[in-house]
């Protein structure tokens, strides 16, 4: 049995380093991508207690809700719509300090104040996005981006 245990007294970066090491071990033997995504969302949520952590997966020409932790979410997001759809369309990580100022923001929860969205790729195509929302404004920075991209790389290695 695996359990993610991260010391809450560590710095944000130290927690990410520990989280990455534990996720790598956690998913090393697993092949089912939905199981992997499910446990990764739980590990991130357990470590940082964000408002919402989850994946949207590309199906046809929209993002469809995948494994997540947090309040009820939007089922589907169109290509280029909101932060997630824009991240998919532009195939790049987006950090939004204040979601209320993002053009076309889709408010799945009124409690969301800031957001980071990172594309997950399979064979050079966007497979889905990791979406994390915070109740705090300006919650995400280059440290989050750096280490969440390391977690995304672990997922992408499972998608080959």
Order of alpha helices (4+ residues) and beta strands (2+ residues): alpha-alpha-beta-beta-beta-alpha-beta-beta-beta-alpha
